[in-house]
Amino acid sequence: MRAVASAVYEAGWEARRAAYARGWLRPERVAARVVSIGNLSVGGTGKTTLTLHLAARARSLGIEHAIVARDYRPGPAGLGDETLLYRAACGESRVFSGRSKRLLAHRAAASGNRLVLVDDGFSHWRLKRDLDVVLLDARESLGREHLLPAGRLREPWRALQRAGVVVLTRAPRDLDVARVVEAARAWAPAAHFAVARHAALGIRLGGQSLPSGRRVRVLTATGNPNAVAETARELGFEVTALSTRPDHHWFTPRDAAAEQDAAEREGAVLCLTAKDAVRWPLDREAIGVVEVTWQWVSGGEQAERRVFEAESS
């Protein structure tokens, strides 16, 4: 039954693609350079981390920039977790959030920003982009995943032809980069390929770095929960348990208290990601936050050159 539903989904996607390809529908251009950071599938590939990295680079280059994000599953204040994270890192004036990325991009450009970074914008066909950056998890079997609802793909693999930059993320240190890039290049022959990983910095508790070797209970409501636990282990912590919730879940006080009690019974520190922490309803000084940063393995300089093309000159 899911296979049939996926076939219907693909037919709808193809009809939409054809409508844009033939000019029956036209994307809107805004008065700024627009770069989307997206992926083909549901689940975490590192879009938020890369977007934060690119925003920091734009700042260092003196480029007036903004981030556009949809408030997906907003919390009590009406804002999404990514919006809160971006605001904390970049400042409220740099972040435009709401429902329509097209309208938000117009607002960002009208505010004087020369570069607009669109979080999760690859499938937003109504907005004209100057560059699509698409992230793929390097550990997954490229080309084998299926469309929703049978699989996790939002668009078919051939949609990668629209990408100007393809980034293979979460690359393990023993990755055969050439082999993986060769496999992905079949879907995006004209794209520039780069490889990156999330570099673990540590776990911060109450403003201090938590010493490695401690026991930690990992709680996360992100798209790739196993990656969070793996990061904690890489940092030298003993993971007593991995507790998960659906992606973008807003923790309730009851939820939070139960998790803290469980961590106490295990003799562990309760640890979350930075994105989870903005959804935490209790004292954030009492939880550990897993800190990661973006790290290019290969192709990063050229990828960034394409992102900031015509803006850093």
C-alpha positions as CSV (number, residue, x, y, z in Angstrom):
1,M,0.0,0.0,0.0
2,R,2.8,2.4,0.8
3,A,4.5,1.6,-2.5
4,V,1.3,2.7,-4.3
5,A,1.1,5.9,-2.2
6,S,4.8,6.6,-3.1
7,A,4.0,6.2,-6.8
8,V,1.1,8.7,-6.4
9,Y,3.5,11.0,-4.5
10,E,6.1,10.8,-7.3
11,A,3.4,11.5,-10.0
12,G,2.4,14.7,-8.1
13,W,6.1,15.7,-7.8
14,E,6.7,15.1,-11.6
15,A,3.6,17.2,-12.5
16,R,4.9,20.0,-10.4
17,R,8.4,19.8,-11.8
18,A,7.0,19.8,-15.4
19,A,4.8,22.9,-14.6
20,Y,7.9,24.8,-13.5
21,A,10.1,23.5,-16.3
22,R,7.6,24.5,-19.0
23,G,7.0,27.9,-17.5
24,W,3.4,27.4,-16.4
25,L,4.5,28.2,-12.9
26,R,7.4,30.6,-12.2
27,P,9.4,31.0,-9.0
28,E,9.7,34.5,-7.6
29,R,13.1,36.3,-7.4
30,V,13.9,38.6,-4.5
31,A,16.3,41.5,-4.5
32,A,19.2,39.5,-2.8
33,R,21.3,36.5,-3.4
34,V,19.3,33.5,-2.2
35,V,21.1,30.3,-1.1
36,S,19.1,27.3,0.2
37,I,20.5,24.7,2.5
38,G,18.4,21.6,2.3
39,N,18.2,17.9,1.8
40,L,16.3,15.2,-0.1
41,S,15.0,13.3,2.9
42,V,13.3,13.8,6.2
43,G,15.6,13.4,9.2
44,G,18.8,15.1,10.3
45,T,21.7,15.7,8.0
46,G,23.2,18.8,9.6
47,K,21.3,21.7,7.9
48,T,21.2,23.8,11.0
49,T,24.9,23.4,11.8
50,L,25.9,24.3,8.3
51,T,23.5,27.3,8.2
52,L,25.0,28.6,11.4
53,H,28.5,28.0,10.0
54,L,27.7,29.9,6.8
55,A,26.1,32.8,8.7
56,A,29.3,33.1,10.8
57,R,31.4,33.1,7.7
58,A,29.2,35.8,6.1
59,R,29.6,37.9,9.3
60,S,33.4,37.5,9.1
61,L,33.3,38.6,5.4
62,G,31.3,41.6,6.2
63,I,28.3,40.5,4.2
64,E,24.9,41.7,5.2
65,H,23.0,38.5,5.6
66,A,19.8,36.9,7.0
67,I,18.4,33.4,7.7
68,V,15.0,32.4,6.6
69,A,13.3,29.6,8.5
70,R,9.8,28.1,8.8
71,D,8.5,27.9,12.3
72,Y,7.8,24.2,12.1
73,R,6.0,22.8,15.1
74,P,6.3,26.0,17.1
75,G,6.5,26.1,20.8
76,P,4.5,28.1,23.4
77,A,5.9,31.4,22.1
78,G,4.9,30.6,18.6
79,L,8.5,30.1,17.4
80,G,10.2,27.0,16.1
81,D,13.3,25.5,17.8
82,E,15.5,26.4,14.8
83,T,14.3,30.0,14.9
84,L,15.2,30.2,18.6
85,L,18.6,28.6,18.0
86,Y,19.4,30.9,15.1
87,R,18.3,34.0,17.1
88,A,20.6,33.0,20.0
89,A,23.6,32.5,17.7
90,C,23.0,35.3,15.2
91,G,20.8,37.9,16.8
92,E,17.0,38.4,16.4
93,S,17.4,40.9,13.5
94,R,19.2,38.4,11.4
95,V,16.4,35.8,11.5
96,F,13.1,35.9,9.6
97,S,10.7,33.2,10.5
98,G,7.1,32.3,9.8
99,R,5.1,30.2,7.4
100,S,6.0,31.4,3.9
101,K,9.7,31.3,3.0
102,R,9.0,33.2,-0.2
103,L,7.5,36.2,1.7
104,L,10.1,35.9,4.4
105,A,12.9,36.1,1.8
106,H,11.3,39.3,0.3
107,R,11.3,40.8,3.8
108,A,14.9,39.8,4.5
109,A,16.0,41.4,1.2
110,A,13.9,44.6,1.9
111,S,15.7,44.9,5.2
112,G,19.0,45.4,3.3
113,N,20.4,41.9,3.4
114,R,22.5,41.0,0.3
115,L,22.6,37.3,1.1
116,V,19.6,35.2,2.3
117,L,20.2,31.7,3.6
118,V,17.1,29.6,3.4
119,D,17.0,26.8,5.9
120,D,15.4,23.7,4.4
121,G,14.7,25.5,1.1
122,F,15.5,22.9,-1.5
123,S,11.8,21.8,-2.0
124,H,10.5,25.4,-1.8
125,W,9.9,25.8,-5.6
126,R,8.0,29.1,-5.4
127,L,11.2,30.9,-4.4
128,K,14.0,31.5,-7.0
129,R,17.4,30.5,-5.7
130,D,20.8,31.4,-6.9
131,L,22.3,28.3,-5.4
132,D,21.0,25.1,-3.9
133,V,23.2,23.4,-1.3
134,V,22.0,19.8,-0.7
135,L,23.2,17.7,2.2
136,L,23.3,13.9,2.1
137,D,24.2,11.6,5.0
138,A,27.5,9.9,3.9
139,R,26.7,6.8,5.9
140,E,23.5,5.9,4.1
141,S,23.3,3.9,0.9
142,L,22.9,6.5,-1.8
143,G,20.2,5.8,-4.3
144,R,18.5,3.1,-2.4
145,E,16.0,5.1,-0.3
146,H,12.4,5.4,-1.4
147,L,9.9,8.3,-1.6
148,L,7.5,9.1,1.1
149,P,5.6,7.4,2.6
150,A,7.4,4.1,1.7
151,G,10.7,5.7,2.5
152,R,12.2,9.0,3.7
153,L,12.7,10.9,0.5
154,R,10.8,14.1,-0.1
155,E,12.0,14.2,-3.8
156,P,13.4,11.5,-6.1
157,W,17.1,11.1,-6.4
158,R,17.1,12.8,-9.8
159,A,16.1,16.1,-8.1
160,L,19.8,16.4,-7.2
161,Q,20.3,17.7,-10.7
162,R,19.1,21.1,-9.4
163,A,21.9,21.2,-6.8
164,G,24.9,23.4,-7.3
165,V,26.7,22.0,-4.2
166,V,26.2,18.6,-2.7
167,V,27.7,18.0,0.8
168,L,28.2,14.5,2.2
169,T,27.8,15.0,5.9
170,R,28.5,13.0,9.1
171,A,31.5,11.5,7.2
172,P,33.3,8.9,9.4
173,R,37.1,9.2,9.5
174,D,37.5,5.9,7.6
175,L,35.1,7.0,4.8
176,D,36.2,6.1,1.2
177,V,35.4,9.6,0.0
178,A,36.2,8.9,-3.7
179,R,33.8,6.0,-3.8
180,V,30.9,7.8,-2.1
181,V,31.3,10.9,-4.3
182,E,31.4,8.8,-7.4
183,A,28.1,7.1,-6.4
184,A,26.5,10.5,-5.7
185,R,27.8,12.2,-8.8
186,A,25.6,9.9,-11.0
187,W,22.6,11.9,-9.7
188,A,24.3,15.4,-9.8
189,P,26.9,15.4,-12.5
190,A,27.2,19.2,-12.6
191,A,27.4,19.9,-8.9
192,H,30.5,20.6,-6.8
193,F,31.0,17.9,-4.1
194,A,32.2,18.5,-0.6
195,V,32.6,16.3,2.5
196,A,32.0,17.4,6.0
197,R,31.5,16.1,9.5
198,H,30.2,17.4,12.9
199,A,33.3,18.0,15.0
200,A,32.5,17.3,18.7
201,L,33.7,20.1,21.0
202,G,32.4,18.7,24.4
203,I,29.5,18.8,26.8
204,R,28.8,22.0,28.6
205,L,27.1,21.9,32.0
206,G,26.3,25.1,33.9
207,G,28.8,27.2,31.9
208,Q,31.6,24.6,32.5
209,S,33.0,21.9,30.4
210,L,32.0,18.4,31.7
211,P,35.0,16.2,32.2
212,S,35.1,13.1,29.9
213,G,34.6,9.8,31.5
214,R,31.4,10.8,33.2
215,R,28.2,8.9,32.8
216,V,25.6,10.7,30.7
217,R,21.9,10.0,29.8
218,V,21.3,11.3,26.3
219,L,17.8,12.8,25.6
220,T,17.0,14.1,22.2
221,A,14.1,15.0,19.9
222,T,16.1,15.4,16.7
223,G,16.1,13.8,13.3
224,N,19.1,11.6,13.9
225,P,19.1,10.6,17.6
226,N,21.8,7.8,17.3
227,A,24.3,10.4,16.0
228,V,23.9,12.4,19.3
229,A,24.7,9.3,21.4
230,E,27.6,8.5,19.1
231,T,29.0,12.0,19.6
232,A,28.8,11.7,23.4
233,R,30.8,8.4,23.1
234,E,33.4,9.9,20.8
235,L,33.9,12.6,23.5
236,G,34.7,9.8,26.0
237,F,31.5,9.7,27.9
238,E,29.7,6.6,29.1
239,V,26.2,6.7,27.7
240,T,23.8,5.0,30.2
241,A,20.7,5.4,28.0
242,L,19.4,7.0,24.8
243,S,16.0,8.5,25.3
244,T,14.2,9.8,22.2
245,R,11.1,11.8,21.3
246,P,9.8,12.8,17.9
247,D,11.7,15.4,16.0
248,H,11.0,19.0,17.2
249,H,9.1,17.7,20.3
250,W,8.6,20.3,23.0
251,F,9.4,18.8,26.3
252,T,6.8,19.3,29.1
253,P,7.7,19.9,32.7
254,R,6.5,16.5,33.5
255,D,8.6,15.0,30.7
256,A,11.6,16.9,31.9
257,A,11.3,15.9,35.5
258,A,10.9,12.2,34.6
259,E,14.1,12.4,32.5
260,Q,16.0,14.1,35.3
261,D,14.9,11.5,37.8
262,A,16.0,8.7,35.4
263,A,19.4,10.3,35.0
264,E,19.8,10.6,38.8
265,R,18.9,6.9,39.2
266,E,21.6,6.0,36.7
267,G,24.2,8.3,38.3
268,A,24.4,10.2,35.1
269,V,24.2,13.8,33.8
270,L,21.2,14.4,31.5
271,C,22.5,15.7,28.2
272,L,20.7,17.2,25.2
273,T,21.7,18.9,21.9
274,A,21.6,22.7,21.6
275,K,18.5,22.4,19.5
276,D,16.8,20.3,22.2
277,A,17.9,22.7,24.9
278,V,15.8,25.6,23.5
279,R,12.8,23.3,24.0
280,W,13.7,22.5,27.6
281,P,11.1,23.9,30.1
282,L,13.1,23.6,33.3
283,D,16.5,25.0,34.5
284,R,18.9,24.8,31.5
285,E,21.9,25.2,33.9
286,A,21.1,21.7,35.2
287,I,21.4,19.9,31.9
288,G,24.5,19.1,29.8
289,V,24.5,20.5,26.2
290,V,26.4,18.5,23.5
291,E,28.4,21.1,21.6
292,V,29.4,20.5,17.9
293,T,30.8,22.6,15.1
294,W,30.9,22.3,11.4
295,Q,34.2,20.8,9.9
296,W,35.0,20.5,6.3
297,V,36.8,17.4,5.3
298,S,37.3,18.2,1.6
299,G,35.9,20.6,-0.9
300,G,34.8,23.1,1.7
301,E,36.7,26.2,0.4
302,Q,35.2,25.8,-3.1
303,A,31.7,25.2,-1.6
304,E,31.9,28.4,0.4
305,R,33.2,30.3,-2.6
306,R,30.0,29.3,-4.5
307,V,27.8,30.3,-1.6
308,F,29.4,33.8,-1.3
309,E,29.9,34.3,-5.0
310,A,29.5,37.9,-6.1
311,E,29.1,38.9,-2.4
312,S,32.6,38.8,-1.0
313,S,34.1,40.7,-3.9
